[in-house]
Amino acid sequence: MLCYGLLMIKTTPVTHRNAALKDLQRIPGVGPSIANDLYGLGITAVQDLRDSDPEALYAKLCVQVGQPVDRCVLYVFRCAVWFADHGASCSDPDPEKLKWWNWKDPT
């Protein structure tokens, strides 16, 4: 059940999923596709990513889909975990940390 002020709405699995996907898409670089990936990994809210291991999430996704996934997804996962740990609660997060391409593997 979701509560909006005085309005109580009974949630169904579809409304819960839609609310989860919408929340996950608050993360910079996360659109519908990666939000679905995260949801499939059991992540239903930004706060679920706090203290997560992006590499472990990426490895789990690769196993789930049965093949290697584009490494850019790992970079988005790194950005998403940083956002959950620091950026979501910060009024002025470092804009460079909010760009997934800045989370590439060191060369």
C-alpha positions in Angstrom: 0.0 0.0 0.0 1.3 3.4 -1.0 0.4 6.5 1.0 0.2 9.9 -0.7 -0.8 12.4 2.0 -4.2 11.2 3.0 -4.8 9.1 -0.1 -4.1 5.4 0.4 -3.7 3.3 -2.8 -3.6 -0.5 -2.7 -0.6 -1.5 -4.7 -0.6 -4.4 -7.1 2.5 -6.1 -8.5 2.2 -3.9 -11.6 1.9 -0.6 -9.7 4.8 -1.7 -7.5 6.9 -2.5 -10.5 6.1 0.8 -12.2 6.9 2.7 -9.0 10.2 0.9 -8.7 11.2 1.5 -12.3 10.3 5.2 -11.9 12.4 5.5 -8.8 15.4 3.7 -10.4 15.3 6.0 -13.4 16.1 8.9 -11.0 19.7 7.6 -11.2 21.7 9.5 -13.8 22.3 7.2 -16.8 19.5 4.8 -15.9 16.8 4.6 -18.4 14.0 2.0 -18.9 16.3 -0.8 -20.0 18.8 -0.6 -17.2 16.0 0.1 -14.7 14.5 -3.3 -15.9 17.9 -4.9 -15.4 18.2 -3.6 -11.9 14.6 -4.7 -11.1 15.4 -8.2 -12.4 18.3 -8.3 -10.0 16.0 -7.5 -7.1 16.8 -3.8 -6.8 13.5 -2.0 -6.4 14.6 1.4 -5.1 17.6 3.6 -5.3 18.3 3.0 -1.6 18.6 -0.8 -2.3 21.9 0.0 -4.1 23.5 1.5 -1.0 26.8 -0.3 -0.2 26.3 -2.6 -3.1 29.1 -4.1 -5.2 28.6 -2.9 -8.8 31.0 -5.6 -10.1 28.9 -8.3 -8.3 25.7 -6.9 -9.8 27.2 -6.9 -13.2 28.4 -10.5 -12.9 25.0 -11.5 -11.7 23.3 -9.8 -14.7 25.7 -11.6 -17.1 24.8 -15.0 -15.5 21.1 -14.0 -15.6 21.1 -13.3 -19.3 23.4 -16.1 -20.1 26.1 -14.1 -21.8 28.5 -11.2 -21.3 26.7 -7.8 -21.1 28.2 -4.7 -22.6 30.8 -3.2 -20.1 29.0 0.1 -20.3 26.3 -1.4 -18.0 29.0 -2.0 -15.4 29.9 1.7 -15.6 26.3 2.7 -15.1 26.1 0.3 -12.1 29.2 2.0 -10.6 27.6 5.4 -11.1 24.3 4.1 -9.7 25.9 2.8 -6.5 27.8 6.0 -6.0 24.5 7.9 -6.5 22.8 5.8 -3.9 25.6 6.2 -1.5 26.3 9.9 -2.0 24.4 11.7 -4.7 20.8 10.9 -3.9 21.0 12.6 -0.5 23.3 15.4 -1.5 21.9 18.8 -2.6 24.9 19.5 -4.8 26.6 16.3 -6.0 29.8 16.4 -8.0 28.5 16.5 -11.6 31.4 14.5 -12.9 30.4 11.6 -10.7 26.9 11.6 -12.2 28.2 10.7 -15.7 28.5 7.0 -16.2 31.3 7.3 -18.7 33.5 8.6 -15.9 33.2 5.2 -14.2 35.1 3.3 -16.9 37.9 0.9 -16.0 41.2 2.6 -15.4 43.6 2.3 -18.4 
